[in-house]
Amino acid sequence: MPEELEVDEFDDTADHALAYIGLESVGTARLIHLSGGRGQIGRMAVLEAHRGKGIGTKLLRTLIHQGRGSGIREFELHAQVTALPFYEKIGFQAYGDIYDEAGIQHRNMILLLQ
C-alpha cells in the first residue's frame, strides 16, 4: 500500500497491536472503534519471513479480545482475497463482491460475537 495511505485520521484513536521477536517488530494490526458495538480491524501485516508461525493469529485474537472487553460484538475487515482462508479459520465470514483497494483484490469480512 502506498505510504500516504498508511497513516490516516484513525491512527491516533485506534488500538494498535505489535508482535516482536526479540527486539524486531515482525507484525502489526489495528482496531478502530466504530459506533454501535462495531469495530474494524486493519493494517494487518506480518513480515514474510515470519508468516506461518501463528503471529498473525495471535495479533488478530488479541485485538478481538481487547475489542470484546470494550463492548465490540461485530468486527469487520477488508481482507486481501489471498488471505480469506486465514480469516475464515478465526471465524470471519466473507460478504459482498470482490473489489480493488490500493491495487489489490479485497473482500469484506465480518465476525459476530455472541
Beta strands, then each sheet from edge to edge (+ up, - down):
strand 1: 15-21
strand 2: 24-33
strand 3: 38-46
strand 4: 74-80
strand 5: 93-101
strand 6: 104-112
sheet 1: 1+ 2- 3+ 4+ 6- 5+
end
